[in-house]
Structures are given as C-alpha cells and as structure tokens.
Amino acid sequence: MSFKDNLKDELTYQDIKVKELAFNTQINKRTIDNYLRENESQPTAENAVKIAQALGVTVEYLVTGKEPSAPKADSGAIEGFNLCKKYFSVIQKLDAMPESTKKLLCRLISEWEG
C-alpha cells in the first residue's frame, strides 16, 4: 500500500477529517488533499513526520503500512546488563561507601588491571 492509502485508512480508522489533521499539523488542507488524490503527491519528510506525530503512528507505518520492527538486542549490551545484575549488591555497597574509600578502591582496581 502507498502513503496515500495508509493515510486514508488511518484517517478513517481514527475518524479524523482532513481539516482537523491540517489544523493539528499546521499543513495546508490543500496540501494534505493532494497527498490523498490519485496523482499521489508525496509529502516532504518534514510533513510526513508532522502527520505521523499528529496521528500517533510512525512515518514508517504511513509509508509501508507496517510497524517498525524492534531493534535487535546487542549481545554486548545484554552481557553488560547481566554483569551489572550479577554484581548489583556489590555496586550498592560500593555506592554507600564514603567518597574517599571509593577513590581508594578504584585506584586499587586500576593497579590490578595494569
């Protein structure tokens, strides 16, 4: 489906008139009418974003008719999260220590790394 078709469907689904969309987006009503006509005038990126935001959908949805897929999790991020979870109690204890003790421990750890 095209932008025109997806926009028409979304306006119908949400029971929103073109005049109302024009007001909410500050896009001229005639411009939006052109997006909905058979000649399929395409919106600028800026107008597509305004329309998507006003309708509460993504630009990708208006262009493709599909919701964006969730980004794949970064294995490094997952590993980091699991590591934080594993040592959460140690981190809490470290956070509760006086600043001078934290600095001393950080220096000690740096020496071990080196």
Residue pairs with C-beta under 8 A, 6 or more apart in sequence:
1 9
1 64
1 65
2 40
3 35
3 40
3 42
3 43
3 48
3 62
3 63
4 35
4 36
4 37
4 40
5 65
6 61
6 62
6 63
6 64
6 65
7 35
7 36
7 51
7 62
8 36
10 16
10 55
10 57
10 62
11 17
11 18
11 21
11 55
14 55
16 55
18 29
18 32
18 33
18 36
19 29
21 27
21 32
21 51
21 54
21 55
22 28
22 29
22 31
22 32
24 54
25 32
25 47
25 50
25 51
25 53
25 54
26 50
27 47
27 50
27 51
31 41
31 43
31 47
32 51
34 41
35 41
35 42
35 43
43 51
45 59
48 59
48 62
48 63
49 59
51 62
52 58
52 59
52 61
52 62
55 62
58 67
58 68
60 66
60 67
60 68
61 67
61 68
84 91
94 102
94 105
97 105
